Amino acid sequence: MVDRGSILRVWLPLLLGLYCLYMIFVNAPGPHDLTRWIGLALSLLGLAGVILARFTLGRSFSVRAKATELVTSGIYSRIRNPIYVSGVIFIVGLILMVRYPALAVVLVIIIPMQIIRAHREAHVLEAKFGEAYRQYRERTWF
C-alpha cells in the first residue's frame, strides 16, 4: 500500500532523481558518447540502490543513528550500508556525465564521512542488538 510516508521517503525522491538525471544527461556539456552513457548507467544504479534501501528500511530510516529495528532483509542482506555505497556510485556516475573531474573532490570528502557515519551506526546497533548485530556484520559487506 502506498501511504504518505512511502511517497515522501521513496516515490518522490525517485521521480525527482529520475527527472534530474534526465536533465543532466541531456543538458550537460560535452558529447553524448559512451562515457556519458556509462555515467548515466552508474547514476541510475546508484539512485536505484538508494531508493531500494530506503524502501527496505521503511520507517526505520533516520538521518541520525538510532536503533529501532535491525533490518537484515532485501539489499541489507548483502550490504550493511547500501545508501552510502549507492550514493558513491551515483556521484561517480554524475562525474562521468558532466565531465568535470574536479567533482572527484566531493568523493574525497564524502567517502571518509560515510565511513565515520557507518562506524557510529554500527556502535549504536551493536549496543542495542548485541550478538544478532555482530552475526549480521560478519555475513555482510560494509
N, C-alpha and C positions, 0 to 999 in steps of 0.2 A: 504494500500500500504506500502511496506517495503522501507523506504528511509535510507540514510546513518545514519541519526540521530538515528532512531529507532534501527538500527543494533548495533551502539555503546552504546546506552542507555539501550537496552532491550535484544536483542538476543545474543550478545557477552557475556555479564555478565551471562546470563542464561546458555549458553553452558559451559563457564569456571567454573561456580559454580557447575554444574552437574558433570563435569569431576573431580573437586577437591573433591567433596563429595564421588564419587566412589572410588577415590584413598585412601582417608582417611578411608572409610568403609572397604576396602579390606586390607589395609596395617597397620592400627593402631594396636598396641599391644593389647593382651587380646582376650578372646573368642568371637566368633560371636553368642552371646546369645540374650535374649530378651532386655537387656539394650542397646546393640548396635543397635538393630533394632528400638527401641523407639527413640534413638538418631538420627538415620537416618531419621525416620519419622518427627521428630521435625525440623531437619535441612532442609528437603525438604519443609516442611510447611513454615518455615521462609524464605527460598530462594524464594518460590513462592509468598509470601506476598511482599517481596521487589521488585521483578520483576513486579508484578501486579501493585503495587503503582507507580513505575517508568513509566510503560506503560500508566497508567491513567493520570499521570502528564504531559506526553508529553514534550513539550518544556518549560513547567513551572518549571521543575526541576532545582534546583540550589543548590550549596553547601552552599552558604551564603543566609541568609534570605532576600528575596525580594518578592514584591507583584506584580506579573504580571497578575495573574488571580486567582480567588477564585474557586478552584476545589472542588466540593462537590458531585461528582458522583462516581459510582463504589465503591471500597473499602473505599474511602473518605466519602461516605455517612454514614458510621458507626464509623470510626476511623479517628481522625484528623491527626495523625502521624503514619500511618501504616508502614513506613520504619523503624522507631525507634522500634516499637513493634515487627515487624517481625525480625529485626536484633537481638534482645534479644532472641527470640525463636530459631533462627538459632544458636546462640552461645551456648545456653543450650543444643541443640542437639549435637553440636560438643563436648562439655564437656563430654556428656554421651558416645559418640562414642570412644573418645580417652582415656577415663577413667583416666583423670588427674584432680582431684578435685581442684588443685591449680589454674587452669584456672578460677575458680569462682571469683578470684580477678579481672579478666577482667570485669565481670559483676558489681562488686562493683565500678569500675571506670566508666564504660560506662553508667550505668543507671542514675546516677546523671548528667552526661554530657548531656545525651539525654533530660532529664527533663529541664535543663537550656536552651538548644537549642530550645526546644518546646515553652518555655515561651517567648524567644526572637522572635521567628517566630510569635507567637500569637500577640505580641505587634505590629509588622510590619503589619500583616494582619488586625488587628483591626484599626490601623491608616489609612490604605488605604481603607478598605471596610466597616468600621463602623458597623452599625446595622446589615447588612447582615452577617458579620462575627460573631457577638455576637449571633445571632439566630442559626447559624450553630454550634457554640461551645456548645450551650445548648442542641442540639439534638444528639451530638456525644460524643464518649469516647476518652480520652487522645488525 
